[in-house]
Amino acid sequence: MAPLPGAELVKSPLQLYRYLLRCCKLLPGKNVQEHYKHMIRQSFHVHADEDNPERIRQIIKRSIEDADWVMEKYKKQK
């Protein structure tokens, strides 16, 4: 299960970046949102030079799974 509809359509790093930032908007509290936005930006800078298509697919898959975990974590706290 994906945190937002459309996760299955994410195919490129730019689409992933936008998708993750949209997920952040659903998190409670400005501080939590800013924390995860910062983490997303940091991760994109770290992986900016990745050029292996298989590795990029792995990163996208893992990022969506992690976003799902974070969204579930904060959903349970409500």
C-alpha positions in Angstrom: 0.0 0.0 0.0 1.4 3.4 -1.0 1.1 6.6 1.1 -0.6 8.5 -1.7 -2.4 7.4 -4.8 -0.1 7.5 -7.8 2.9 5.8 -6.3 2.9 3.2 -9.0 3.3 5.9 -11.6 6.6 7.2 -10.1 9.3 6.2 -12.6 11.9 8.9 -12.5 13.8 10.6 -9.7 12.1 13.9 -10.4 8.7 12.3 -10.1 9.8 10.6 -6.8 11.0 14.0 -5.4 7.6 15.6 -6.1 5.7 12.6 -4.8 7.7 12.6 -1.5 7.2 16.4 -1.0 3.4 15.9 -1.5 3.5 13.2 1.2 5.2 15.6 3.5 2.2 18.0 3.3 0.1 15.3 4.9 2.3 15.0 8.0 1.1 16.7 11.2 3.0 19.8 12.4 5.2 22.2 10.6 8.4 20.9 12.3 7.8 17.3 11.3 7.1 18.4 7.7 10.3 20.4 7.6 12.3 17.6 9.0 11.2 15.1 6.4 11.6 17.7 3.6 15.1 18.3 4.7 15.8 14.6 4.7 14.4 14.2 1.2 16.6 17.0 -0.1 19.7 15.5 1.5 19.0 12.1 0.0 18.5 13.6 -3.4 21.8 15.4 -3.2 23.6 12.2 -2.1 22.2 10.2 -5.0 22.3 12.9 -7.6 25.2 11.2 -9.5 23.5 7.8 -9.7 23.3 6.6 -13.3 22.6 2.9 -13.0 18.9 2.4 -14.1 18.5 -0.7 -11.9 19.9 1.1 -8.8 17.6 4.1 -9.5 14.6 1.7 -9.6 15.7 0.2 -6.3 16.1 3.6 -4.7 12.6 4.7 -5.9 11.0 1.4 -4.6 12.7 1.8 -1.3 11.8 5.5 -0.9 8.1 4.8 -1.5 8.2 1.9 1.0 9.9 4.3 3.5 7.3 7.0 2.9 4.6 4.5 3.5 6.2 3.5 6.8 6.5 7.2 7.9 2.9 7.9 6.9 1.6 4.9 8.9 3.7 5.9 11.9 2.1 9.3 12.1 -1.4 8.0 11.3 -1.2 5.7 14.3 -0.2 8.6 16.6 -3.5 10.5 15.9 
